[in-house]
Amino acid sequence: MSSDNDKPSDKRAGKRIGIGARPPANPHAEAWIRQGDTTEIPKGDRYTARLTLDVTPAMRARIKVLAFTQGVTVAELLRGLLEREFPENTP
């Protein structure tokens, strides 16, 4: 029979568990991560402004289904739609 002083939580209270050392870096993994740093994205292809638009849940569902059936993301679908409606050379 154990006493109240022998609770498992009391036994662990004084112990500290270290996380351990960081594993050595894999040069192939590091190169793969950095390969994106060398690829220059043309300035016109970067999306830097966020647009928030409130739509009904039903419209959101229709947009998501259409994007899925076309094999694109919702963002890509909407960017294409906006680009067609508001071309860059609009007066």
Contacts in CASP RR format, 6 or more apart in sequence:
PFRMAT RR
TARGET T0000
AUTHOR 0000-0000-0000
METHOD contacts of the structure
MODEL  1
MSSDNDKPSDKRAGKRIGIGARPPANPHAEAWIRQGDTTEIPKGDRYTAR
LTLDVTPAMRARIKVLAFTQGVTVAELLRGLLEREFPENTP
47 79 0 8 1.000
55 63 0 8 1.000
63 74 0 8 1.000
63 77 0 8 1.000
63 78 0 8 1.000
64 74 0 8 1.000
66 77 0 8 1.000
67 73 0 8 1.000
67 74 0 8 1.000
67 76 0 8 1.000
67 77 0 8 1.000
70 77 0 8 1.000
END
